[in-house]
């Protein structure tokens, strides 16, 4: 059974307590300095959860008999507003058990506490710890800071002894200087902070300063930075901002004299790059200023000998960069050119430099600052020395993007679908032909064709209108592109049919993974005109073979595989094989035989018992369709219902099943009076709700068979209710008004929402067999079933568990309070004759008794 004690803690807390490292960047470092009987140690808090206690299984083991086996828990949690993490300390464990001696934080007992920098924790006896939060510094800086921490004392209560002390003796109580540091949180600052006494003695470095100046306290006051700060301390000013050079770096130092505390505090900012940029900008502005300002095009000047290039402000503006920000090198130009155009650009320049071209003139694409590529035309001419050798080359650059966009748009419109923007059939076949040609040159190359058809698109298009249908197709196209690589081709062939060409594959499994990714993304709802609409796709996959040498062959094979996927239940993919052609022929034969079966009345109704789990007695049956094929024998509906639905036979067949089940139940009521309280459950499909005569048809069947409405139970799936909630709710309310109970079938596998469930006029939930099958070994399945039962009972609904196959599953469901069950553990679907043998007994005993041995149960099943 599942333990639900964890529910005492907030869900967000448990969700953040996963014991793994987060991929999110941390801005702070979290440390815990612990002192127990084995000494002092520092723990870097990087995981999501830490158990703390005396037992060796804990992540943090405390050595003291005063500590509980499981004393406390540290949970890392995310502050969504800042993106930073923090830790919560909890007394005891996550099951709610408290420690023996408790916790104190900063001298106060607590059961749960969000730790803050400097908090002192007493676990019990002589075991203490202090929590530190510092800026995210390098590993070497962190090591130095850790060593400094371990040299400081660890008091019984919180002492604001923050930072690194350089004095010879440690302070034992809170001083004014410590309180000053506490209020400003210098530990969290990413910038260096240095403090000096009035006599110039260094008293404090924050972690960032330790990292930036590792030798500051080791040169006996001769460090250039410290020498400059000491000389300033002799002045009388209270505030100053100065620039100080340390080696090749320049720092802006903000200096505060805190006379009340006899303290000098210095904040340092590295401004080296800024100073260099200012110098480079000044030189750039002076160079060719008049020529660059007068030109409308961008100007460039290349000194070939040292490879330096001057780019005018207009040149930089053409690619969206502020003036003076480009590196003055030729590589700065090359690295921005589109990879497909770089070789031609360099070739044209080389030909001009070698004298084979009188002028340089080339068009190419260059990357703009916003990430897009712009078309440019660049022209230039080289200067040569007396030997004819080029030493300098200059020219201009003009934006010609608009002209190219017009040309590209004309070509794009001819090769793309106007609505979705995807490739059309012409472009797709062209790309597929190129892939086939490449495979002929390189037989080991591999590609795949995926053919996708949108399931139930006609229903959505007819019910919501063509505008909504168009929006759905656009959304599907966007999701398909998101599931594929830029080099893959995604096309809309026609209507709701799409095709995808996956090239440069190394393994066929890659195509199958793409298909799975597409199916998953299509399973998410689409928002159309304010409504959530669910759809899916059936995908066929074809690979090149000896029998498929043309684009038409591969598209035909992928199409065949797609129809195979659709026939197996939709929302899935299938890979084409040669046997599928034979199966296609067999499918055509089945369609013919189905029509004949309807005419020859070859269909049968089977009945599977539904059992009250508290008494294990039969309370009703579920009507199940079977086809008595003249050659193949009894065929289950899974083999032919999809075909029947596509042929439009689903409605007449399902109405016949309902009428036959009602007539049979009435015949049994006459012959076996004990059966008069039994109910019969019959499925309604989505197509029933699209028919205007649904309610009149129900009344007609009840009137013709004389079957009581309260004994007929109609089962509907979640998808039917979600797809058109308002219509479904109104129809089901009228059905219930007739006295007919309504069951929600396969609950938990479709699209149901807790916010919708209370609105649906239903009486009973049927838990899908996928959750029942996992009750023997999966804790998550028991949790889901328990949740569904609590939800149903809170809404005053009954629950039927489907697919019960073992005694253990039955016992678990009984313990959880499930009302009814059905499955092979009780009985397989029975023919009418087998049900009559069951009803012919003098009474209706339980199908299974708790004391019955397993082999007796199996023997009972054989009789059915």
PADO-225986 format. One record per residue (C-alpha): residue in three letters; y, x, z negated. Coordinates in steps of 0.25 Angstrom, whole numbers, plus 2048, in hexadecimal, padded with zeros to 3 digits. Example, Ala and Ser with C-alpha at 12.3 -4.5 7.8 and 13.67 -1.06 7.14 Angstrom:
BEGIN
ala7EE8317E1
ser7FC8377E3
This chain:
BEGIN
unk800800800
unk80E804802
unk8178087F7
unk8258017F7
unk82B8087EC
unk8348107F5
unk83C8047F8
unk8438067EB
unk84C8107F2
unk85680D7FD
unk85080E80B
unk85B817810
unk858821804
unk849821808
unk84C823817
unk85482F814
unk84A83580B
unk84183A816
unk83C848813
unk84084F81F
unk84C857824
unk85784F82B
unk85B852839
unk86A84E836
unk87385A833
unk87785C825
unk885860821
unk881864813
unk87786C80C
unk870866800
unk86A86F7F4
unk86386C7E7
unk8638787DD
unk8588757D3
unk85587D7C6
unk84887B7BE
unk83E8837B7
unk83B88C7C3
unk84A88F7C5
unk85588C7CF
unk8528887DE
unk85B8817E9
unk8558777F2
unk85C8747FF
unk85B864801
unk857862810
unk84C85880F
unk84E84980E
unk847847801
unk8438507F5
unk83984C7EA
unk83C8537DC
unk8338557D1
unk82985D7C9
unk81D85A7D2
unk81A8657DD
unk81A85A7E8
unk8298587E6
unk83285E7F0
unk83A8647E5
unk8328687D9
unk83886A7CC
unk8328737C1
unk83386C7B4
unk82A8637AB
unk83685A7A9
unk8368567B8
unk82E84A7BD
unk82384B7C8
unk82D8447D1
unk83A8457CB
unk8448427D6
unk8478407E5
unk8528467EE
unk85583D7FA
unk85E841805
unk86783680B
unk870835817
unk87F832815
unk88182A823
unk89082B822
unk89083A821
unk88383E827
unk88084781B
unk874846811
unk874845802
unk8698457F8
unk86683A7EE
unk85E83E7E1
unk8548337DC
unk84D8347CE
unk83E8337D0
unk8378307DD
unk8398267E9
unk82F81C7E3
unk8388197D7
unk8328217CC
unk83C8297C3
unk83B8377BE
unk8378397AF
unk8448407AB
unk84D83B7B5
unk8598427BC
unk8678457B8
unk8728497C2
unk87F84F7BD
unk87A84B7AF
unk87883D7B2
unk86A8367B3
unk8678307C1
unk85C8297C9
unk86382B7D7
unk86F8347DA
unk8758387E7
unk8778477E5
unk88584E7E7
unk88885C7E8
unk8878637DA
unk87E8587D3
unk87685E7C8
unk8688577C6
unk8608597B9
unk8518557BC
unk84C8577AE
unk84B8627A4
unk85086F7AA
unk84F86B7B9
unk85D86A7BF
unk86286A7CD
unk87086A7D4
unk8738637E2
unk87C86A7EC
unk8828667F9
unk888870802
unk88E872810
unk88387481B
unk88488481B
unk87B88E822
unk86D89281B
unk87389F817
unk87F899811
unk87688F80A
unk86D89A804
unk8798A17FE
unk87E8947F8
unk8708917F3
unk87089E7EC
unk87D89C7E6
unk87988E7E0
unk86D8947DA
unk87689E7D2
unk87E8927CC
unk87A88B7BF
unk87387D7C0
unk8798757B4
unk8738687AE
unk87D85F7B3
unk8878607BF
unk89086C7BF
unk89A86D7CB
unk89687B7CD
unk89787A7DC
unk8978867E6
unk8948957E4
unk89A89C7D8
unk89D8AB7D9
unk8A18AD7CB
unk8988B57C2
unk8968A97B8
unk89289B7BA
unk89B88F7B5
unk8948867AB
unk89D87A7AC
unk8A68737B6
unk8B387A7B9
unk8BF8767C0
unk8BC87F7CC
unk8AE8787CD
unk8B486A7CD
unk8BD86E7D8
unk8B18737E1
unk8AA8667DD
unk8B585D7E2
unk8B78647EF
unk8A88667F3
unk8A98747F9
unk89A8757FA
unk89A86A805
unk8A587180D
unk8A087881A
unk8AC88181A
unk8AD88D811
unk8B488B803
unk8B88977FA
unk8BE8987EC
unk8C48A37E5
unk8CA8A57D7
unk8D88A87D5
unk8D58B77D4
unk8CE8B67E2
unk8C08B67DD
unk8B68AE7E5
unk8B18A37DD
unk8AA8997E7
unk8A58977F5
unk89F88A7FB
unk89388B804
unk89A88B811
unk8A289880B
unk89589E807
unk89089C815
unk89D8A181C
unk8A08AD814
unk8928B280E
unk8988BF809
unk8A58BA803
unk8A18BC7F5
unk89A8CA7F7
unk8A58D37FC
unk8AC8D57EF
unk8B88CD7F3
unk8BA8D5800
unk8B68CA80A
unk8C28C8813
unk8C38B9810
unk8C28BB801
unk8CD8C6802
unk8D68BD809
unk8D48B27FF
unk8D68BB7F3
unk8E38BF7F9
unk8E88B17FB
unk8E48AE7EC
unk8F08B77E8
unk8FA8AD7EE
unk9008A27E7
unk8FE8977F2
unk8F588B7EF
unk8F18887FD
unk8F089080A
unk8E9890818
unk8E689D81E
unk8DD8A4829
unk8D48AF825
unk8CB8B882E
unk8BE8BC82A
unk8B78C4834
unk8B88BD841
unk8BA8B083B
unk8C78A9837
unk8C889F82C
unk8D2895828
unk8D3895818
unk8D988A810
unk8DC890802
unk8DF8887F6
unk8E488E7E9
unk8DF8857DD
unk8E888A7D2
unk8E38807C8
unk8D58867C9
unk8D98947CD
unk8D18927DA
unk8D38967E8
unk8CB88D7F2
unk8CA891801
unk8C588880C
unk8C1890819
unk8C088B827
unk8BB894833
unk8C689383E
unk8C189F846
unk8BD896853
unk8CA88F852
unk8D289C852
unk8CB8A185E
unk8CC894865
unk8DB894863
unk8DC8A2869
unk8D489F875
unk8DC892877
unk8E9899877
unk8E48A3881
unk8DE89888A
unk8EB89088A
unk8F389C88F
unk8EA89F89A
unk8ED8998A8
unk8F588F8A0
unk8FE88B8AC
unk8F388A8B6
unk8EA8828AE
unk8F48788AA
unk8F98768B8
unk8EB8748BE
unk8E48668BE
unk8D686C8BF
unk8D08758B5
unk8D28848B8
unk8C888F8B4
unk8CA89E8B5
unk8BD8A78B4
unk8BE8B68B1
unk8B18BA8B7
unk8B18C88B1
unk8B08C38A2
unk8AB8B58A5
unk8B78AE89E
unk8BD8A18A4
unk8CA89A8A1
unk8C988B8A2
unk8D68838A3
unk8D987889A
unk8D786E8A5
unk8C98748A8
unk8C587289A
unk8CB86489A
unk8C28608A7
unk8B686289E
unk8BC85C892
unk8BE868889
unk8CB86B882
unk8D3877887
unk8CF884883
unk8C188087D
unk8B8886888
unk8B3894887
unk8B989D891
unk8AC8A1898
unk8A689D8A6
unk89989889E
unk8A288E897
unk8A38888A5
unk89588A8A9
unk88F88389D
unk89687689F
unk8928758AE
unk88786B8B0
unk8798738B1
unk87786D8BF
unk8848728C5
unk8858808BE
unk87D8888C8
unk8858838D4
unk8928858CD
unk88F8948C9
unk8898968D7
unk8968918DE
unk89F89B8D5
unk8958A68D8
unk8968A48E7
unk8A58A48E6
unk8A58B18DD
unk89C8B88E7
unk8A58B48F3
unk89C8AA8FA
unk8A589E8F7
unk8B58A08F9
unk8B78968EE
unk8B08908E2
unk8AE8818E3
unk8A48798DB
unk8A186B8D5
unk89986A8C8
unk8978628BB
unk89D8678AE
unk89A8628A0
unk8A685B89A
unk8A985B88B
unk8A484D889
unk89685188F
unk89884B89D
unk8988548AA
unk8A48548B3
unk8A48588C1
unk8AE8638C4
unk8B286B8D1
unk8B68798CE
unk8BC8828D8
unk8C18918D7
unk8C389F8DD
unk8C08AD8D8
unk8C98B98D7
unk8C48C68DC
unk8C78D48DA
unk8C98DF8E5
unk8BA8E08E7
unk8B98D18E9
unk8B28CF8DC
unk8B68C28D4
unk8BC8C48C6
unk8C28B78C4
unk8C08A98C9
unk8C989C8C6
unk8C988E8CB
unk8CA87F8C7
unk8C18748C3
unk8C38658C7
unk8BC8598C1
unk8B58518CD
unk8AD8488C4
unk8B283B8C9
unk8AE83E8D7
unk8A08428D3
unk89F8368CA
unk8A282D8D6
unk8978348DF
unk88D8338D3
unk8908258D1
unk88D8218DF
unk8808288DE
unk87C8238D1
unk87E8158D5
unk8758168E0
unk86A81C8D7
unk86B8158CA
unk86A8078C4
unk8778008C3
unk8747F98B6
unk86D8038AD
unk8728108B4
unk8648158B5
unk85E81B8C2
unk8598108CC
unk84C8108D4
unk8528198DF
unk8568248D5
unk8498238CD
unk8408248D9
unk8488308DE
unk8478378D1
unk8388338D0
unk8368398DF
unk83C8468DA
unk8338478CE
unk8278458D7
unk82C84F8E1
unk82E8598D5
unk81F8568D0
unk81A8598DE
unk8218678DD
unk81D8698CF
unk8108628CC
unk8118648BD
unk81E85D8BB
unk81C84F8B5
unk8258438B5
unk8238348B1
unk8288268B6
unk82A81C8AB
unk82B80D8B0
unk8318048A6
unk8327F58A6
unk83A7ED89B
unk8317E3894
unk8367D5893
unk8437D889B
unk8427CB8A3
unk8427C3895
unk84E7CA890
unk8557C989E
unk8527BA89F
unk8567B6891
unk8627BF88F
unk8687C089D
unk8697CA8A7
unk8757D18A1
unk86C7D4894
unk8617D889D
unk86A7E28A4
unk86F7E7896
unk8607E9892
unk85D7F189F
unk8697FA89C
unk8657FC88E
unk857800892
unk85C80A89C
unk864811892
unk858812888
unk84F817893
unk85A822896
unk85A825888
unk84B827887
unk84B831893
unk85083F897
unk85C8418A0
unk8548468AB
unk84B83A8AB
unk84D82E8B4
unk84F8208AF
unk8508158B9
unk8518068BA
unk8488028C5
unk84B7F38C5
unk84C7E78BC
unk8477EC8AE
unk83E7F78B4
unk8428068B1
unk83C8138B5
unk83D8218AF
unk83982E8B5
unk8368398AB
unk8368478B1
unk8328558AC
unk8278508A3
unk81D85A89C
unk81484F897
unk81184189B
unk81383D88C
unk82184088E
unk822834897
unk81B82B88C
unk824830881
unk83082B88A
unk82981E88C
unk82781C87D
unk83682087B
unk83A815885
unk83280B87E
unk83780E870
unk84680D875
unk84480087D
unk83E7FA870
unk84B7FB869
unk8547EE86B
unk85E7EC876
unk86B7E5872
unk86F7DB87D
unk87A7D287C
unk87A7D386D
unk86B7D186C
unk85F7DB869
unk8557DA874
unk8487E1874
unk8407E6880
unk8367F0884
unk8317F7890
unk8247FA897
unk82380889C
unk81980E8A7
unk81881D8A9
unk8138248B5
unk8118328B8
unk80F8398C6
unk80183A8CB
unk7F983C8D8
unk7FA82D8DA
unk80982C8D8
unk8118348E2
unk81D82C8E4
unk8288258DC
unk8228188DF
unk81481B8DA
unk81A8208CD
unk8238148CB
unk81780B8CE
unk80E8128C4
unk8188128B9
unk81B8038BC
unk80C8008BB
unk80B8088AE
unk8177FF8A9
unk8107F28AC
unk8047F88A5
unk80D7FA898
unk8137EC89A
unk8057E689A
unk8017ED88E
unk80C7E7885
unk8197ED88A
unk8227F6883
unk819802886
unk81680C891
unk80A80F899
unk80781B8A2
unk8028188B0
unk7F381B8B3
unk7EB8188C0
unk7E380E8B8
unk7F08068B7
unk7EF8028C5
unk7E27FC8C3
unk7E77F58B6
unk7F27EF8BE
unk7E87E98C8
unk7E07E48BC
unk7ED7DE8B6
unk7EF7D68C3
unk7E17D18C2
unk7E47CD8B3
unk7F07C58B7
unk7E87BD8C1
unk7DD7BB8B7
unk7E77B78AC
unk7EC7AC8B5
unk7DD7A88B8
unk7DB7A88A9
unk7E679E8A6
unk7E07958B0
unk7D27968AC
unk7D579589D
unk7CF7A3899
unk7D87A588D
unk7D37A387F
unk7DA7A2871
unk7D47AB866
unk7D87A9857
unk7DA7B484D
unk7DA7B083E
unk7E67B1835
unk7E27B3827
unk7E97B081A
unk7E97BE813
unk7E97B8805
unk7DC7B0807
unk7D77B6814
unk7D57A881A
unk7D87A4828
unk7E679D829
unk7E779D839
unk7E57A4846
unk7ED7AB850
unk7EA7A685F
unk7E77B2868
unk7E57B1877
unk7D97B787E
unk7D57B788D
unk7C67B4890
unk7C57BC89D
unk7B97B88A5
unk7B57C68A8
unk7BB7CE89C
unk7B97C5891
unk7C37C3886
unk7D07CA889
unk7DB7CB87E
unk7E97C7881
unk7EE7D6880
unk7E87D888E
unk7EE7CC895
unk7FA7C688E
unk8047D0894
unk7FF7CD8A2
unk8007BE89E
unk80E7BF89A
unk8127C68A6
unk80B7BB8AF
unk8127B08A7
unk8057AB8A1
unk8087AE892
unk80F7A0890
unk804797895
unk7F97A088E
unk8007A0881
unk803791881
unk7F478F884
unk7F0798878
unk7F979086F
unk7F4783874
unk7E5787873
unk7E778D865
unk7ED780860
unk7E2778867
unk7D7781861
unk7DD780853
unk7DD771854
unk7CF770858
unk7CB77984C
unk7D3770843
unk7CA765847
unk7BD76C846
unk7C077583A
unk7CA76E831
unk7CB77A828
unk7D3780834
unk7DE776834
unk7E777F82B
unk7E678B834
unk7F179083D
unk7F179684B
unk7FB7A1850
unk7FF7A285E
unk8097AC865
unk8157A886C
unk81B7B2876
unk8297B587A
unk8277AD887
unk8257A087E
unk8337A2879
unk8397A2887
unk83379588A
unk83B788888
unk82F780886
unk82978887A
unk82B77D86F
unk827772878
unk81A77A87C
unk81777C86D
unk81976D86A
unk81076A876
unk805773871
unk80576E863
unk80575F868
unk7FA761872
unk7F1769868
unk7F576185B
unk7F676E854
unk7FF76E848
unk80C77684A
unk80B77D83C
unk7FD783840
unk80278984C
unk80979784A
unk81179D855
unk8127AD855
unk81E7B485B
unk8217C385C
unk82E7CA857
unk8327CD865
unk8337BE869
unk83C7BB85D
unk8457C785F
unk8477C786E
unk84E7B986D
unk8507B685E
unk8597AA85F
unk8507A3869
unk8437A7862
unk8487A2854
unk84D79585A
unk83F793861
unk837797854
unk83F78D84B
unk83B782854
unk82D786854
unk82D787845
unk833779845
unk82777484C
unk81F779840
unk819785847
unk81979283F
unk81E79F845
unk8187AD844
unk81F7BA847
unk8147C284E
unk8137D284E
unk81E7D3843
unk8237E1842
unk8207E6850
unk82B7E0858
unk83A7DF856
unk83B7D6849
unk8477D9840
unk8487D5832
unk8567CF834
unk8507C583E
unk8437C2837
unk8497B882E
unk84F7B0839
unk8427AE841
unk83B7A183E
unk82D7A683B
unk8237A3831
unk8197AF831
unk81A7BE835
unk80E7C583B
unk80D7D4838
unk8097DC844
unk7FB7E3844
unk8027F1846
unk8077F0837
unk7FA7EB832
unk7F17F6838
unk7F9800831
unk7F67FA823
unk7EA803820
unk7F1810822
unk80080F824
unk80980D819
unk815809822
unk80D7FD827
unk80B7F8819
unk81A7F9817
unk81D7F2824
unk8137E7820
unk8187E6812
unk8277E5817
unk8237DA821
unk81C7D2817
unk8287D380D
unk8317CF818
unk8297C381D
unk8277BE80F
unk8367BF80C
unk8387B6818
unk82D7AD813
unk8247B081F
unk8157B2820
unk80E7BE825
unk8027C082E
unk7FC7CE830
unk7F67D183D
unk7EB7DB840
unk7E47DC833
unk7D87E4836
unk7D37EA828
unk7D17E681A
unk7DB7F0815
unk7E67EA81E
unk7E37DC819
unk7E37E180A
unk7F17E780C
unk7F77DB813
unk7F17D2807
unk7F87DC7FD
unk8057DB805
unk8057CC805
unk8037C9813
unk7FF7BA816
unk7F67BA822
unk7EE7C482B
unk7E67C5837
unk7DE7D083E
unk7D07D5841
unk7CE7D7832
unk7CD7C8831
unk7C87C483F
unk7CA7C784E
unk7D07BC857
unk7C57B1858
unk7C17A8863
unk7C2799860
unk7B379985E
unk7B47A4854
unk7BF79D84D
unk7B679084D
unk7AB798846
unk7B479C83B
unk7BA78F839
unk7AC789839
unk7AA78F82B
unk7AA78581F
unk7B778C81A
unk7C179681F
unk7BD7A2816
unk7C57AF816
unk7C37B8822
unk7C27C4819
unk7BF7C480A
unk7C47D0802
unk7B67D37FD
unk7B07D280B
unk7AA7E0810
unk7B07E681C
unk7A37E4824
unk7A27D5821
unk7B17D4826
unk7AD7DB833
unk7A07D2834
unk7AA7C5833
unk7B27CA83E
unk7A67CB847
unk7A47BD845
unk7B17BA84B
